[in-house]
Amino acid sequence: MNTSTELPAGSAATVPVAPPAPSRAEAFRYWMKLGFVSFGGPAGQIAIMHHDLVDTKRWISERRFLHALNFCMVLPGPEAQQLATYIGWLMHRSWGGVIAGGLFVLPSLVLLAALSWLYMAYGNVPAVAGILYGIKPAVVAIVLHAAWRIGSRTLKRPVLWAIAAAAFVAIFAFALPFPAIVLAAGLLGAIGGRVAPGDFAVGGAHDAKGGAHPPAVIDDDTPTPAHARFRWS
């Protein structure tokens, strides 16, 4: 896949361009693969999608990805599946949303049934029990790596790290309800965005100075598709 355009002779640089939009077949293959490899719970699944869709395939820009993730985080339900469904819908309308959301869980359902049978049939066998227990620390490592990967992309200012630390303390030490923490963080962000907008700037844009992502299929300035625009009827 050629993702750069050559400049006139004598120029040492190339201008990156967005890759071609994925076909339905290509999207189907990706969502199917994601359903089989999305280990590590929501954090791991979101990190995998970020790596694949933002860094590798460049189907969506980081700013748009994180913007969608913010909305999914405040909705009830599994945010990783909601994010996959939204991106699939954004690219391929209702068909894309159904395929992305369905394939996000169906392969794991098959694997869960197989592993459940394996555990019920051979769970007392030392070798099988050792394999299952050995998976646990690996999953913890995946979750920690995913949290760091997403956090390092979104928490680009000290004040944002402070809010994240305060939220962790509120959950871990004081067992405050998650909705209250989200509402408090949103209120702080709304106030901070007006008082000190530079400290609450959204990361992820690609520009010449930041050295961030080259153009994506759904880029920062890509117009919202007609099917994704709000209408009353």
Secondary structure, 3 states (H helix, E strand, C coil): CCCEEECCCCCCCEEECCCCCCCHHHHHHHHHHHHHHCCCHHHHHHHHHHHHHHHHCCCECHHHHHHHHHHHHHCCCCHHHHHHHHHHHHHHHHHHHHHHHHHHHHHHHHHHHHHHHHHHHHCCCHHHHHHHHHHHHHHHHHHHHHHHHHHHHHCCCHHHHHHHHHHHHHHHCCCCCHHHHHHHHHHHHHHHHHHCHHHHCCCCCCCCCCCCCCCCCECCCCCCCHHHCCCCC
